[in-house]
Amino acid sequence: MTRVKVKKKSTFIDMTAMSDVTVLLLTFFMLTSTFVKKEPVQVYTPASVSEIKIPETNILQILVDSKGKIFMSLDKQPDLRAVLQRMGEEYGVKFNAEQEKKFSVASTFGVPIASMPEYLNLPSDKQDEVLKNEGIPCDSTDNQFKSWVKNAKEINPDLRIAIKADSKTPYAVIKKIMNSLQDIRENRYNLITNLKTTSEE
């Protein structure tokens, strides 16, 4: 008895549709994603059950590390340039056009205003190293933090203040920040936390 020969089928699979879907998904994620700003220090925020979302624009973020160092960031370049100019006028520090341009594209800032010109003259990799060991002064004798917030709010009244502090930050530092905000009549602000998962009983 003769065997029936089975015709071999081609194993070729057309991947055109798969590649089209991949490109569409990649384009979608690129257009809808938001970039996280580079922060000079690692902050582990405390957990809470609040689910209030902070808007993505018009945010003045105050970053406080575990040692109590204060850093700030704004999301609009024109606001950053204008705030730097006003701080320079207030403290008698002059900035050239190149320094203002560098500051306007900075993701986070946090050095005393007197050191700012020297800091802005550094290359970006050196700036990162210096920034980790600095911080905006918030003392009773030299409260530059309060001036930064006041000038930023005067330039952009729609700014919302968000405080992102480490869970190990000393309470005295947070209280100092809140007192400084109260001094300039800024009593509304958000605290950035991690969402706590609660187990049902």
N, C-alpha and C positions, 0 to 999 in steps of 0.2 A: 504494500500500500504506500502510495507516495505521500510525502509530507506537504502540507500546504504552507507555502512561504508567506510569512507575515511581512507586509511592507513596513519598512522603518520610517517612523514619522520624524519630522524635523524637530529638534529641541530648541529652536530659535524662539525667543520671546521678545516681542516688541516692547521696549522700555520707554517709548516716547511719551506715553500717557503718564507714567510714573515720574519721569523727569519734569514734565509740565507741572504736575502737582507739587513736586518738591520746590521748584522755582517760585510757584505762587505762594506756598507756605513761608518760604524764606523771605520773600518780599513783604508779606503781611507782618511777620514778626519784626522786621527791620523798621517798618513804618509806624508800628503801634507801640514799640518798646520805648521806655524812657531810660536814659543813662543815669546810673548812680554816680553822684559826685565823689571824687576821691577825697577821703578824709585823712588828716594827718595822724590821727590816733585811733586805736581800736576802742570802740565803746560798746559795752554789753548792757543794753537797756533793761530796766526791770519789767516784770510781767504785769499786765492788767487785763480786765475783762472788757474794757472799752473798745468799741469798733468804729469810732468816728474817724473818717478818713480826712487827712490833711490835703488841701488842694495842691496842685503841682506847680502853680505859678503864684507870684507875689508872696513869696515865703522868705522870711528872715529867720534862718536857723541858727540857734545858739548851741554849740557843741561843747560839752563839759566832760573831761576825762576823769579817770578815777583819782587822780592827784589834785584835781580842782583847777586845772588849766582851762581857760575859756577860749574858744575859737568861734568864728562866725562865718556865714555865707549868705549871699544874695543870689537870686536866680536871673537877674537882668543886668547885662553889661553897662547900659547907660546909668543905671542906679549906682553901680559900683564906682564908676568914674566920678559921678557927682558927689557921692558920699566922701570919697577920698579927697576931693578938692575942698569940701567944707571942713573936713577934719584938719587938713593942712592949714587952712585959714584960721581955724580956732586955736591950733597949737603952734602956729608960726613955723610950719614945716613946708618947704617948697618941693614940688614934684615936677619933673620935666615930662614931655609928651610920651616918651618911651616908657617911663615908669608908670604913668597913668594907663597906658595901653596894656602893660603886663598885669597891672592890678585888675583891670576890667575883665580879663579872661581867667583870673585865679578862681579856683573852685572853692577854696577856703582860705581865710586869713586869720592871723592871730599873733601879731607882734606889736610891741609898744610903738606908738606913732613916731617917736623920735628915731627909732631904728628902721622905720619903714623904707626910706630911700635906699639905705645900704642893703636891706633885704631884697628889694626889687631889682637891684643891680646884679644880684647873684644868678647863676644859671639855675634852671628849674630843679635839677637833681640836688643841688646844694640848698635850695630853698626848702625842700622837703625835710632835709636833715635839721635845718635851723628851726623850722616851724614846730617840730616835735618837742623841742625844749623851751619854747617861748610860751606865749599866752597873752591875752588882752588883760591889762591891769584892771582890777575891780576893787581897789582899796579905798578906804575913807579919805586918804590924802590924794590919791590919783585914780579917779574912777573913769578911765577912758571907755570902758564898756558902756556906761550910761550915755556918753557922748556919741558913740557909734550908733546906738539904737535910736537916740533922739534925732540925729541928723538923717538917718535912713527913713524914719517915719515922716519927717518933714518933707523929704524929697518924694516919697511914695506913700501917701496916707493909706493906701489899700493894702499895705503889707500886713501879713499875719505872722505873729511871732510863734515859733515852735522851739521848745527846749528839748534837746536830746542829751541826757546825762547818763553816765555810767551808774549801774546799781550800787557801786562801791564809793561813789562820790560823797565826800563828807557833807553832812546836812548843813553845816555852817556856810559852805560855798553856795549851795542852792538857795539858802535863806538870803544871802548877800545879793544874789542875782535878782531874786524876787523883790527885795527891798529897793534895789536900784530901779527896777521897772516901775514900782509904785511911786518912786520919787518923780518920775516923768509922766505920771498918770497913765501908765500902760498896765491896766489891770486884767486884760484879756489875752491869754496865750494858751497854747497847747503843749502838752507833755508827750513826747514820742516814746512809746513803750512797745513791748512785744505782746502779742495776744496770748492770754493765759487760757489753757484748755481745762475746763471744769468737768469733773466726772459727775454723772448723774447718780443720785443716791436712791 
